[in-house]
Amino acid sequence: MNKTYWALNSTVILLAATGCQQKQADKPMNVIYILADDLGYGDIGCFGQEIIKTPNLDKMAQEGMRFTQHYAGCTVSAPSRGSLLTGLHTGHSQIRGNQEIQPEGQYPMESGTFTIARLMKSAGYTTGIFGKWGLGHPNSESTPLKMGFDEFYGYNCQRQAHTYYPAHLYEDDIKVAIPENEAGARQTFSQDLVHDHALNFIRENKDKPFFGYFTYTLPHAELAVPKDSIYEMYEGLFEETPYDAKWGYYPCEKPRATFAAMVTRLDWYVGDLFRELKAQGLDQNTLVIFTSDNGPHREGGADPDFFKSYGPLKGTKRDVYEGGIRVPMIAWAPGKVEAGVENTHVSAFWDMMPTLAEMTGTEIPVATDGISFLPALLSKEGQKEHDYLYWEFHEMNGRQAIRKGNWKAMRQNISSKNGPVFELYDLSKDLHEDNNVADQYPEIAAELDNMLDSVRTQSEMFNFGFQKN
């Protein structure tokens, strides 16, 4: 493996300083990966948002690198996170949909699955996840501590994460009651608890390399946020239509103000993390990545059309149009990641594992679909490109998408009685995916249509119920 890009013990990245800075440079880079929940490509200022205030993320982008062609693992939560953790796109991954397990949890990954957490532990890192898991149920072999994480605090079940005032969370494998939220009371905001544990993880591990996977559920529905100064920034600014309780979500009197406050609160958490890194003397020796698990949602009263949450793209969560799967990504590491750069390298969640493997000089013992984007991250030559990117989605009659170069092909309504609808777009000319050009480019359409079959393996649990003739 070529270690020249991130030679952790060489003068390439050693800081020319003494004291605290020299102590930082003598140990491997810490890594913090912040994963927002249902945050759209256009929901933050540095990606075009004009209404919602995100000063900390905007500053992160000014001091770091914006990846403008980065893709989530899927258009919904569980398969997207499964893709991130295993380095596999949803045509090869175990988790390809949001499959519920009663009374609490989701369909689990297989025992012993190799994950990013196991990769980082093999490189000598302490690992922790704080926020939402959603990749197993509490009694399964697919809980955070059984998948390579040393510490966990948050929601095991993504369905439970639909409330910000839960009656319990999990600390490691222990169910911890929150009595002040029991019987429908809404006193303690879960994200504040998650954030406190994330900060404590940084403090407790400041003298050794750590990998923090911070999976805040903001701004996923329900729409709810403490009525503090952040909320007051937006209260009264918008014309509002109250959201009544339905689909299991709590009612919201002012959904636009609440959604905006949720995004700004997430931004405040990010700023708080940077303040903590500086306070602990870790700000010159930590790589921080911020992104989202899929496109913006419409649940619980959210209004992505009002905020233009999808930015210049078409589609929202559950779509395989760009707005459902292309997500904002910012990378920050002073002195290593070039400041103020827009990077157009095409990358996806399944690239994160090989990127961290190259960064730490660690071998991956299993096959992945990823390509390390470390050269792009460090503004170096030699960045490899994907031949294709692939997604599949198992709700709404089934959907598939593939990107090859600037060509994007989709199948919609795969399992419907009328069979699939095929679409082809040239993203270089039609980023909004308005003009289906399949009839104009039959050879390209045929090639990508065939690839939609050839690049995936069959899944017993996640099957479209459709066989191509």
C-alpha positions, 0 to 999 in steps of 0.5 A: 500500500502506498503510504506517501499521501498520509505518512503519519510519522513523516515530515510530510504532515508533521507540524513544524512546532513544539510543545502541544503541536509537536505532541499532536503530530507524534500520534496518528490523526484522530477521525470524527465522522459526523452523519446528519439525518435527512439533511438535504444537499441545499440545507446548509449555507455553504451548499447554497442555503439562504434562509437557515443559518449554519455559521459553523459549517460554513466556517468548516467549509472555508477552512476545509474542502467541500465535496460537491459530487459525494453520494450517500449509500442509499436514499433511506437510512439503514441501507445507507449506513450499512453501505458506509460501515461495510464499504459495499454499495446496495447491490452487494451489501447485506442491508438494502432496506429499512426492515423492522424487527419488533418490538425494537430494532432493524434487520441485523448484519451478520455476526462478524461483519467487517466494519469501519469500526473494526478497521479502525480498531485494527489500526489502534484506534478507540472507537465510539458511536453516539447517536443512531445505530439502526442496523440491528436489534438489541438482542442481535449479533449486530449491535455497535459493541459487537460490530467493532465499537468500544462505546455506544450511546443513543438509539439502537432502533431508528424507529425509536429515533422518530421521537426526540424525547424518548423514554430510554436510550442505550449506553453500550448494551444497557437500556437506560431509562429517561424517567422525565420523558416517560408517559409522554412527558417531553423534558429532556432532548435526546440530542443534547444527551448524545452531544454530551457523550460525544464531547466526553468521548473526545475528552476521555481519549485525547491522549490516544487516537480515536475514531468518533462516529457521531450520528445525530438524528437532526433534522429527521422527523419528528419536528421538535427542538427546545424552545431556546434562543436558537428556536427564537431566531426563527419563531415568527419569521415564516407563514406557518401551517401547524402540523397535526399528529399523524404517521406516528409523528408529534404535532408541530405548531410552527414546522418551518421555524422548528425545522430551521432551528433543528438545522441550526442546532446541529450546526451549533453542535458542530461548532461545539465539537470544534471548540472542544477539539481546540480546548483539548489541543486536538484541532491540529491533529484531527480529521473531521468529516461532515455529511448526511445519510440521504436527501431531505425528508417530507415527514412530520411537517417538513417543507423542503420546497420552501427551504429548497433543501435539495438545492439545484437537484431534483428529488428528496428522500426515497428518490433515486434522483440526485436530490435523494442520494447526493449529499453535502460533504465537508472535510476539515484537517488544518495543514492537511486538507486544503482550505476553501476548496471545492472538490468535484471528485465523484465519491460515495459512502462505500469509499470511506472504508478504503480511504481510512485504510489508506490513511492509517496504512491498514489492510482491508481483509474483505472485498469492497466496492470503494476507492480511496479518495485520500489523494483528492482529500489531500489535493494530490495527483493519482486519484482513481475514479469509479467506473460506476456508482450503484444504488437500489431501493426496496420501497415504492415498487422498487427503484435502481440507479446507476451513474457511469461518468456523466450518464445516470440511468434509473429503473422506477416501479420495478415490481409493478404489474406494468414492469419497470420504467427506464430513464436516462439523463446526461448530468453534465447537461441536465443536472435536474434530470428533467429530460429523459434521453433514453430514446436518443442514446439507445446504445448507452441506455442498453449498456446501463440497463444491462449493468443495472442487472450485472453489478448486483447480487441477489438478496434473499431478504431484499428482492424486487420481486421482478425478473427481467425478461 
